[in-house]
Amino acid sequence: MSRTPNFDVTDLAGLVYSSGKVFNGLNTNRLDTEEFLRTGDVTKVNSRADLELLKDLRDAAQFVIDRPNPVIDADFVLLVNACLTRSGSLQPGVLRSNEQRVGADTVFGRHEPPAVIEAELTALIQHALEPNDRREQAMNLFIELARAQPFGDGNKRTALFVANSVTIWGTPPETLIAPVDENDPEVAARFNRAIANAYINDDRSDVKAILRADGFQLVTEGTQRNRRVYHVQTDVPRPKDVHANGASHPFPSPDGLSI
């Protein structure tokens, strides 16, 4: 019987950094992001907005690694989004309503899908998990959850962390990151265009091709020395009202995909 890896948030530094950089314009660099995750040192974090974003991403990473081989269902997705208490929706972990007019402005036009109810979210997740291959499951979860825009904010971040709840418990364990290069902004821009193509044109081929080529990275427990493990509160109560009212305040990303 194989042993469950004992990860900590530093082992998911690539996931934390890439999701912050690609989706929310994180200005703190990769090494300083790792230092924050490893020691809690905020002196090299670029801004208060970066700090709030990194705290949320750290909490989401801790949530994921605290739950080996979880059942991925609507409740799980709600709880991942509920980790984004500082840089996400005004009502984290609550499905949005149509009145909130949540969507994303893309290079191909405005993407504003209808709100989903819990049964529809469940069906989406089940369909995404139909393949037997973990990589395919993870890519499907990321694309379909991001495309559905179920929350007032933080949809792509939520989708990526849910996807990693599949891949990090595989053999070998892998993270699925948002492809990024600190020295070449076109890498992230190309990925965001591919996401937009999936949103508007219902074409998932480009984003999947990019993820297959550059999204998966091996993760080894204990890759960082002298680590400090953060134990954040992850037992967030399940929201009772899955159709909350109230406007969202999107956290803009560099390409206009604000959600």
Rosetta silent file (secondary structure, phi, psi, omega in degrees, C-alpha in Angstrom):
SEQUENCE: MSRTPNFDVTDLAGLVYSSGKVFNGLNTNRLDTEEFLRTGDVTKVNSRADLELLKDLRDAAQFVIDRPNPVIDADFVLLVNACLTRSGSLQPGVLRSNEQRVGADTVFGRHEPPAVIEAELTALIQHALEPNDRREQAMNLFIELARAQPFGDGNKRTALFVANSVTIWGTPPETLIAPVDENDPEVAARFNRAIANAYINDDRSDVKAILRADGFQLVTEGTQRNRRVYHVQTDVPRPKDVHANGASHPFPSPDGLSI
SCORE:     score description
SCORE:     0.000 S_00000001
   1 L     0.000  127.179 -175.972    0.000    0.000    0.000 S_00000001
   2 L   -75.587  149.578  179.869    1.505    3.332   -1.065 S_00000001
   3 L   -85.170  139.497  176.183    2.081    6.101    1.455 S_00000001
   4 L   -73.037  126.344 -179.873    0.206    9.372    1.063 S_00000001
   5 L   -59.443  147.543  179.492    2.753   12.159    0.420 S_00000001
   6 L  -104.024   78.946 -178.462    3.175   14.725    3.180 S_00000001
   7 L   -79.944  158.111  162.665    3.125   17.951    1.174 S_00000001
   8 L  -129.699  176.168 -170.666    3.177   21.478    2.482 S_00000001
   9 H   -62.666  -26.953  179.308    2.283   24.711    0.737 S_00000001
  10 H   -64.518  -30.174  177.426    5.880   25.373   -0.326 S_00000001
  11 H   -67.147  -17.832  177.952    5.735   22.276   -2.503 S_00000001
  12 H  -106.095   25.993 -178.014    2.938   24.010   -4.441 S_00000001
  13 H   -59.134  -38.224  179.467    4.853   27.261   -4.920 S_00000001
  14 H   -63.238  -39.581  176.892    4.658   26.980   -8.707 S_00000001
  15 H   -65.275  -47.400 -179.583    0.884   26.669   -8.541 S_00000001
  16 H   -60.848  -50.520 -177.730    0.550   29.603   -6.138 S_00000001
  17 H   -63.168  -48.419 -173.291    2.868   31.871   -8.115 S_00000001
  18 H   -67.007  -39.247  179.816    1.536   31.036  -11.568 S_00000001
  19 H   -67.548  -38.115  176.862   -2.136   31.396  -10.659 S_00000001
  20 H   -67.345  -42.178 -177.000   -1.464   34.742   -9.010 S_00000001
  21 H   -70.307  -48.137 -172.321    0.705   36.016  -11.855 S_00000001
  22 H   -76.960  -38.959 -173.568   -1.351   34.853  -14.825 S_00000001
  23 H   -95.258  -23.179 -173.875   -4.849   35.433  -13.494 S_00000001
  24 H  -133.713   10.675  175.202   -4.430   38.410  -11.159 S_00000001
  25 L    66.488   34.215  176.487   -1.276   40.243  -12.162 S_00000001
  26 L   -52.581  129.866 -179.385    0.794   39.326   -9.094 S_00000001
  27 L   -97.520  -15.833  176.449    3.855   41.591   -9.038 S_00000001
  28 L   -72.104  137.112 -174.190    5.887   39.662   -6.465 S_00000001
  29 L   -79.335  176.181 -174.162    8.397   37.398   -8.213 S_00000001
  30 H   -63.291  -46.917 -177.398    8.656   33.612   -8.002 S_00000001
  31 H   -63.958  -40.662  179.605   11.536   33.464   -5.503 S_00000001
  32 H   -71.960  -29.660  172.451    9.921   35.959   -3.146 S_00000001
  33 H   -63.388  -45.251  178.050    6.626   34.074   -3.424 S_00000001
  34 H   -61.592  -40.548  179.618    8.427   30.904   -2.357 S_00000001
  35 H   -63.988  -40.392  176.754   10.051   32.750    0.544 S_00000001
  36 H   -61.601  -44.435  179.805    6.665   34.002    1.716 S_00000001
  37 H   -66.637  -36.010 -175.932    5.257   30.479    1.594 S_00000001
  38 H   -76.358  -41.213 -171.016    8.291   28.996    3.320 S_00000001
  39 H  -121.381  -15.704 -173.517    8.809   31.514    6.136 S_00000001
  40 L    82.876    6.367 -178.897    5.915   33.954    6.120 S_00000001
  41 L   -68.452  121.855 -178.559    8.333   36.806    5.349 S_00000001
  42 L  -103.527    1.505 -172.941    6.359   39.687    3.812 S_00000001
  43 L   -66.399  -23.886 -179.536    9.232   42.152    3.401 S_00000001
  44 L  -105.070    4.228  173.876    9.698   41.270   -0.271 S_00000001
  45 L   -72.661  133.338 -165.600    6.009   41.079   -1.124 S_00000001
  46 L   -67.888  -34.208 -173.834    5.407   43.861   -3.619 S_00000001
  47 L  -159.465  168.817  176.189    2.194   45.407   -2.276 S_00000001
  48 H   -64.134  -38.227  177.581   -0.710   44.935    0.101 S_00000001
  49 H   -60.256  -42.440  175.932   -2.817   43.690   -2.827 S_00000001
  50 H   -61.320  -42.271 -177.939   -0.137   41.069   -3.539 S_00000001
  51 H   -62.915  -44.822  179.566   -0.066   40.086    0.123 S_00000001
  52 H   -64.079  -40.205  177.862   -3.817   39.581    0.304 S_00000001
  53 H   -63.621  -45.968 -178.737   -3.735   37.578   -2.926 S_00000001
  54 H   -65.450  -36.264  176.586   -0.834   35.413   -1.714 S_00000001
  55 H   -62.901  -42.485  178.328   -2.539   34.735    1.601 S_00000001
  56 H   -63.427  -44.958 -179.190   -5.628   33.531   -0.246 S_00000001
  57 H   -67.168  -37.394  174.503   -3.611   31.324   -2.577 S_00000001
  58 H   -60.473  -43.926 -179.463   -1.626   29.928    0.355 S_00000001
  59 H   -65.175  -39.389  177.798   -4.884   29.084    2.126 S_00000001
  60 H   -65.436  -39.995  177.238   -6.265   27.385   -0.992 S_00000001
  61 H   -63.143  -42.271  178.551   -3.047   25.362   -1.333 S_00000001
  62 H   -63.590  -40.575  177.394   -3.267   24.297    2.305 S_00000001
  63 H   -57.062  -45.974 -176.958   -6.885   23.283    1.799 S_00000001
  64 H   -64.705  -46.045 -174.955   -5.909   21.082   -1.141 S_00000001
  65 H   -76.693  -16.374  175.917   -2.997   19.324    0.564 S_00000001
  66 L   -77.778   -6.887 -174.553   -5.010   18.723    3.727 S_00000001
  67 L  -128.184   81.145  179.979   -7.436   16.532    1.749 S_00000001
  68 L   -63.822  135.252  176.041   -5.713   13.572    0.059 S_00000001
  69 L    45.240   58.314 -175.738   -7.672   12.014   -2.809 S_00000001
  70 L   -75.747  162.637  167.412  -10.854   13.948   -2.111 S_00000001
  71 L   -78.842  117.340 -179.942  -14.265   13.405   -3.617 S_00000001
  72 L   -87.320  108.218  179.347  -14.532   16.225   -6.125 S_00000001
  73 L  -141.270 -174.754 -176.941  -18.109   17.430   -5.977 S_00000001
  74 H   -62.003  -40.792  178.826  -20.021   20.698   -5.772 S_00000001
  75 H   -59.295  -42.388 -179.395  -19.424   21.026   -2.033 S_00000001
  76 H   -62.389  -44.543 -179.949  -15.676   20.653   -2.554 S_00000001
  77 H   -62.769  -41.595  177.144  -15.608   23.336   -5.246 S_00000001
  78 H   -59.717  -40.686 -177.754  -17.587   25.708   -3.014 S_00000001
  79 H   -71.297  -33.564  174.469  -15.102   25.179   -0.195 S_00000001
  80 H   -63.158  -47.630  178.630  -12.093   25.882   -2.420 S_00000001
  81 H   -62.708  -31.197  179.858  -13.630   29.184   -3.487 S_00000001
  82 H   -66.716  -14.909  175.311  -14.426   29.906    0.164 S_00000001
  83 L   -71.874  -19.809 -174.075  -10.664   30.040    0.830 S_00000001
  84 L   -90.134   72.059 -172.851  -10.463   33.255   -1.227 S_00000001
  85 L   -90.046  -14.086 -173.738  -11.653   35.578    1.521 S_00000001
  86 L  -109.627  -31.809 -173.203   -9.391   38.575    0.838 S_00000001
  87 L  -124.662   12.077 -177.706   -9.071   38.854   -2.946 S_00000001
  88 L  -113.427 -144.066 -176.842  -12.165   37.084   -4.215 S_00000001
  89 L   -67.707  157.229  172.768  -15.905   37.519   -4.142 S_00000001
  90 L   -64.172  -22.925  179.022  -17.738   39.512   -1.478 S_00000001
  91 L  -127.004   77.739 -177.265  -19.423   36.195   -0.680 S_00000001
  92 L   -60.325  139.183  176.781  -16.735   33.515   -0.957 S_00000001
  93 L    77.874   12.956 -179.459  -17.980   30.008   -1.507 S_00000001
  94 L  -118.755  129.042  177.622  -21.441   31.089   -2.596 S_00000001
  95 E   -64.069  141.180 -176.530  -22.777   30.491   -6.088 S_00000001
  96 L   -79.401  169.899  174.490  -23.608   33.725   -7.857 S_00000001
  97 L  -108.646  164.736  177.140  -26.935   34.835   -9.275 S_00000001
  98 H   -63.160  -31.003 -178.419  -27.727   35.997  -12.813 S_00000001
  99 H   -63.317  -20.304 -179.187  -28.360   39.492  -11.470 S_00000001
 100 H   -75.746  -16.537  176.487  -24.668   39.855  -10.656 S_00000001
 101 L    53.678   47.315 -179.648  -23.793   39.825  -14.383 S_00000001
 102 L   -77.719  138.396  177.995  -20.480   38.049  -13.780 S_00000001
 103 L  -175.311 -166.955 -177.807  -18.299   37.490  -16.802 S_00000001
 104 E  -140.945  134.561  172.781  -15.023   38.261  -18.516 S_00000001
 105 E   -88.006  120.480 -175.270  -14.039   40.681  -21.261 S_00000001
 106 E  -120.981  173.036  177.722  -11.773   38.808  -23.655 S_00000001
 107 L   -66.016  -16.470  179.264   -9.973   39.439  -26.923 S_00000001
 108 L  -103.221    2.829 -179.000  -12.840   37.575  -28.611 S_00000001
 109 E   122.896 -176.808 -177.318  -15.626   39.457  -26.866 S_00000001
 110 E   -81.184  129.901  175.005  -17.604   39.371  -23.656 S_00000001
 111 E  -109.898  113.191 -177.826  -18.123   36.012  -21.951 S_00000001
 112 L  -139.273   80.711 -176.790  -21.071   36.123  -19.553 S_00000001
 113 L   -73.372  158.945  176.292  -22.518   32.659  -18.966 S_00000001
 114 L   -66.878  153.399  175.612  -25.740   32.105  -17.019 S_00000001
 115 L   -62.873  152.431  178.391  -25.469   31.367  -13.321 S_00000001
 116 L  -111.490  147.506  170.971  -25.447   27.693  -12.346 S_00000001
 117 L   -94.745  170.963 -173.434  -27.347   25.965   -9.583 S_00000001
 118 H   -60.350  -38.930  179.671  -25.768   23.209   -7.520 S_00000001
 119 H   -62.742  -38.170  178.751  -27.250   20.391   -9.613 S_00000001
 120 H   -69.851  -38.352  176.583  -25.766   21.918  -12.779 S_00000001
 121 H   -63.670  -41.115  177.691  -22.388   22.327  -11.103 S_00000001
 122 H   -60.651  -45.261  179.869  -22.517   18.682  -10.046 S_00000001
 123 H   -63.373  -39.944  178.120  -23.274   17.555  -13.601 S_00000001
 124 H   -60.416  -45.311 -178.762  -20.411   19.680  -14.951 S_00000001
 125 H   -65.068  -44.952 -179.706  -17.965   18.118  -12.490 S_00000001
 126 H   -60.424  -41.301  178.579  -19.139   14.583  -13.206 S_00000001
 127 H   -65.851  -40.274  179.774  -18.714   15.097  -16.934 S_00000001
 128 H   -63.581  -30.132 -176.185  -15.223   16.549  -16.428 S_00000001
 129 L   -90.889    4.294 -176.984  -14.185   13.503  -14.413 S_00000001
 130 L   -61.933  -39.431  177.968  -15.376   10.923  -16.960 S_00000001
 131 L   -63.594  153.320  177.925  -11.915   10.177  -18.434 S_00000001
 132 L   -83.072  -17.986 -176.800   -9.782    7.712  -16.474 S_00000001
 133 L   -81.685  128.365 -178.341   -6.617    9.773  -16.977 S_00000001
 134 H   -62.348  -38.149  179.448   -5.851   12.230  -14.152 S_00000001
 135 H   -62.816  -44.525  178.667   -4.360   14.791  -16.505 S_00000001
 136 H   -64.123  -40.832  177.142   -7.472   14.807  -18.657 S_00000001
 137 H   -59.549  -46.171 -177.710   -9.659   15.080  -15.577 S_00000001
 138 H   -63.964  -44.949  179.191   -7.626   18.019  -14.283 S_00000001
 139 H   -63.245  -42.167  178.366   -7.672   19.893  -17.590 S_00000001
 140 H   -61.273  -45.452  179.882  -11.400   19.327  -17.932 S_00000001
 141 H   -60.494  -45.092 -179.475  -12.062   20.580  -14.411 S_00000001
 142 H   -61.112  -51.443 -174.683   -9.996   23.694  -14.964 S_00000001
 143 H   -65.770  -47.943 -173.130  -11.556   24.603  -18.301 S_00000001
 144 H   -71.629  -38.849  177.358  -15.167   23.778  -17.491 S_00000001
 145 H   -67.839  -42.818  177.909  -15.231   25.382  -14.030 S_00000001
 146 H   -62.989  -42.324 -177.694  -13.507   28.524  -15.306 S_00000001
 147 H   -66.603  -33.856 -178.194  -15.831   28.689  -18.293 S_00000001
 148 H   -73.983  -23.023  179.330  -18.960   28.298  -16.154 S_00000001
 149 L    50.357   56.751 -173.845  -17.994   31.256  -13.928 S_00000001
 150 L   -72.750  -18.478 -174.116  -19.986   29.871  -10.971 S_00000001
 151 E  -114.689  167.122  178.423  -18.772   32.438   -8.422 S_00000001
 152 L   -66.829  -25.642  178.157  -18.713   36.183   -8.120 S_00000001
 153 L  -165.625  165.869  176.483  -14.913   36.176   -8.419 S_00000001
 154 L    75.897   24.158 -174.506  -11.910   33.869   -8.286 S_00000001
 155 H   -68.850  -44.884  179.722  -13.255   31.405  -10.832 S_00000001
 156 H   -68.565  -39.623  176.398  -10.004   30.564  -12.629 S_00000001
 157 H   -61.316  -47.513  178.198   -8.098   30.326   -9.355 S_00000001
 158 H   -58.088  -46.728 -178.223  -10.755   28.048   -7.914 S_00000001
 159 H   -60.026  -41.509 -177.573  -10.776   25.920  -11.060 S_00000001
 160 H   -70.074  -39.382  178.726   -6.995   25.487  -11.041 S_00000001
 161 H   -70.496  -35.612  174.220   -6.814   24.507   -7.375 S_00000001
 162 H   -62.603  -43.457  178.275   -9.666   22.033   -7.809 S_00000001
 163 H   -58.746  -38.727  179.406   -7.786   20.533  -10.765 S_00000001
 164 H   -70.641  -19.284  174.435   -4.706   20.134   -8.591 S_00000001
 165 H   -66.921  -15.742  173.623   -6.756   18.195   -6.076 S_00000001
 166 H   -90.500  -48.412 -168.229   -6.687   15.470   -8.731 S_00000001
 167 H   -77.458  -32.565 -174.094   -3.094   15.656   -9.975 S_00000001
 168 L   -72.477  -15.006  178.974   -1.052   15.990   -6.785 S_00000001
 169 L  -100.982   11.750  177.983   -2.306   12.625   -5.506 S_00000001
 170 L   -83.956 -178.981  176.807   -1.398   10.782   -8.692 S_00000001
 171 L  -125.384  106.140    0.924    1.618    8.585   -9.383 S_00000001
 172 L   -78.722  160.558  176.981    3.817   10.459   -9.887 S_00000001
 173 L   -70.319  137.148 -179.712    2.353   13.517   -8.140 S_00000001
 174 E  -134.696  152.204  166.498    2.075   16.544  -10.399 S_00000001
 175 E  -103.494  150.129  171.607    0.919   20.113  -10.190 S_00000001
 176 E  -108.475  113.345 -177.300   -1.036   21.770  -12.960 S_00000001
 177 L  -105.582  167.703  168.635    0.141   25.371  -13.252 S_00000001
 178 L   -86.973  115.294 -175.332   -0.848   28.324  -15.390 S_00000001
 179 L   -54.926  131.222 -175.562    2.048   28.528  -17.873 S_00000001
 180 L  -154.926  150.199  175.288    4.149   31.621  -17.201 S_00000001
 181 L  -139.167  118.872 -178.160    7.654   32.959  -17.814 S_00000001
 182 L   -59.679  -24.055 -177.650    8.894   35.935  -15.788 S_00000001
 183 L   -99.905   -0.991 -177.492   11.055   36.970  -18.745 S_00000001
 184 L  -144.695   91.039 -178.039    8.459   36.473  -21.463 S_00000001
 185 H   -62.508  -16.909 -179.573    4.957   37.877  -20.848 S_00000001
 186 H   -65.705  -25.601  179.341    3.763   36.370  -24.130 S_00000001
 187 H   -61.740  -50.082  178.626    3.665   32.921  -22.476 S_00000001
 188 H   -67.910  -38.366 -179.620    0.897   33.990  -20.083 S_00000001
 189 H   -63.045  -40.473  179.416   -0.787   36.103  -22.766 S_00000001
 190 H   -65.450  -38.960  178.392   -0.959   33.133  -25.130 S_00000001
 191 H   -65.561  -43.630  178.929   -2.482   30.983  -22.384 S_00000001
 192 H   -65.118  -34.540  175.084   -5.091   33.613  -21.570 S_00000001
 193 H   -65.256  -37.544  178.357   -5.985   33.895  -25.267 S_00000001
 194 H   -65.720  -39.063  175.613   -6.464   30.138  -25.355 S_00000001
 195 H   -62.188  -44.379  178.938   -8.781   30.357  -22.337 S_00000001
 196 H   -60.344  -37.708  178.210  -10.716   33.108  -24.092 S_00000001
 197 H   -63.542  -38.488  176.085  -11.030   30.883  -27.165 S_00000001
 198 H   -66.955  -39.777  179.246  -12.569   28.175  -24.978 S_00000001
 199 H   -61.748  -54.314 -167.876  -14.913   30.722  -23.419 S_00000001
 200 H   -88.489  -41.893 -173.264  -16.181   32.366  -26.587 S_00000001
 201 H  -102.494    3.236  178.333  -15.676   29.840  -29.361 S_00000001
 202 L    58.679   31.562 -177.783  -16.231   26.642  -27.366 S_00000001
 203 L  -113.901  108.298 -176.499  -12.809   25.475  -28.565 S_00000001
 204 L   -95.206   -2.216 -171.994  -10.783   23.758  -25.844 S_00000001
 205 H   -65.316  -41.659 -177.086   -8.021   22.439  -28.104 S_00000001
 206 H   -66.421  -46.563 -177.613   -5.603   25.361  -27.722 S_00000001
 207 H   -66.614  -36.360  177.529   -5.749   25.562  -23.937 S_00000001
 208 H   -67.937  -39.261  178.742   -5.372   21.798  -23.618 S_00000001
 209 H   -62.339  -41.546  178.802   -2.394   21.771  -25.984 S_00000001
 210 H   -66.149  -43.103  179.984   -0.676   24.473  -23.919 S_00000001
 211 H   -65.452  -40.223  178.144   -1.389   22.685  -20.656 S_00000001
 212 H   -62.618  -37.650 -176.603   -0.118   19.371  -21.989 S_00000001
 213 H   -78.880  -39.777 -168.711    3.094   21.015  -23.149 S_00000001
 214 H  -132.314    0.942 -173.300    3.818   23.394  -20.270 S_00000001
 215 L   -92.829  -26.775 -173.097    1.270   22.974  -17.492 S_00000001
 216 E   -96.435  131.135  179.676    2.229   19.788  -15.685 S_00000001
 217 E  -133.355  137.602  175.269    5.161   19.728  -13.276 S_00000001
 218 E   -65.203  142.142  176.947    6.404   16.974  -11.000 S_00000001
 219 L  -125.347  131.946 -178.452    6.054   17.805   -7.322 S_00000001
 220 L  -119.968  127.445 -179.006    8.203   16.184   -4.630 S_00000001
 221 L   -61.889  141.756  177.694    7.360   16.489   -0.963 S_00000001
 222 L    73.380   31.430  179.768    9.949   18.365    1.024 S_00000001
 223 L   -70.680  -18.811  178.760   11.488   20.190   -1.936 S_00000001
 224 L  -111.102  143.539  178.701   12.238   23.132    0.340 S_00000001
 225 L   -91.297  156.620  175.925   14.417   23.009    3.457 S_00000001
 226 L    53.216   47.352 -174.948   13.565   24.538    6.827 S_00000001
 227 L   -79.302  152.632  173.594    9.950   24.808    5.874 S_00000001
 228 L  -117.395  118.814 -175.816    7.273   26.407    7.987 S_00000001
 229 L   -89.642  131.051  177.620    3.871   24.759    7.608 S_00000001
 230 L   -95.631  128.398  175.882    0.819   26.967    7.785 S_00000001
 231 L  -108.796   93.848 -177.241   -2.269   25.453    9.369 S_00000001
 232 L   -92.873  161.878  178.109   -5.078   27.662    8.167 S_00000001
 233 L   -74.429  111.754 -178.295   -8.739   27.259    8.991 S_00000001
 234 L  -113.494   -6.977  177.581  -10.058   25.101    6.198 S_00000001
 235 L   -83.924   65.478 -177.980  -13.209   23.732    7.797 S_00000001
 236 L   -76.409  130.391  179.211  -15.282   26.487    6.278 S_00000001
 237 L   -58.824  141.080  178.250  -19.028   25.985    6.829 S_00000001
 238 L   -68.343  128.699 -179.876  -20.847   25.050    3.658 S_00000001
 239 L   -60.354  136.129  179.097  -22.860   28.045    2.436 S_00000001
 240 L   -82.640  -35.601 -177.334  -26.596   27.536    2.898 S_00000001
 241 L   -98.486  104.827 -175.622  -27.677   30.064    0.274 S_00000001
 242 L   -86.081   -0.863  175.011  -26.285   28.960   -3.060 S_00000001
 243 L  -129.745   78.816 -177.595  -27.797   31.911   -4.891 S_00000001
 244 L   -83.551  151.219  173.885  -26.605   34.972   -3.037 S_00000001
 245 L   -95.439  168.882  177.904  -27.364   38.493   -4.140 S_00000001
 246 L   119.109  144.053 -177.686  -24.907   41.340   -4.185 S_00000001
 247 L   -77.080  150.129  175.104  -22.475   42.803   -6.669 S_00000001
 248 L   -97.812  161.187  177.392  -19.047   41.360   -7.185 S_00000001
 249 L  -124.291   88.017 -175.052  -15.817   43.304   -7.357 S_00000001
 250 L   -59.723  143.628  175.486  -13.597   41.564   -9.920 S_00000001
 251 L   -94.579  106.794 -168.631   -9.852   41.603   -9.349 S_00000001
 252 L   -66.752  145.214  173.258   -8.586   42.563  -12.823 S_00000001
 253 L  -108.724  162.860 -171.633   -6.021   40.503  -14.654 S_00000001
 254 L   -60.247  -26.655 -173.983   -3.608   41.892  -17.251 S_00000001
 255 L   -97.032    1.987 -178.467   -5.492   40.511  -20.255 S_00000001
 256 L    93.314   -5.946  174.478   -8.961   41.640  -19.243 S_00000001
 257 L   -82.687   89.474 -168.104  -10.069   38.225  -18.021 S_00000001
 258 L   -83.510  -10.887 -175.338  -11.097   39.583  -14.678 S_00000001
 259 L  -113.127    0.000    0.000  -12.806   36.545  -13.233 S_00000001
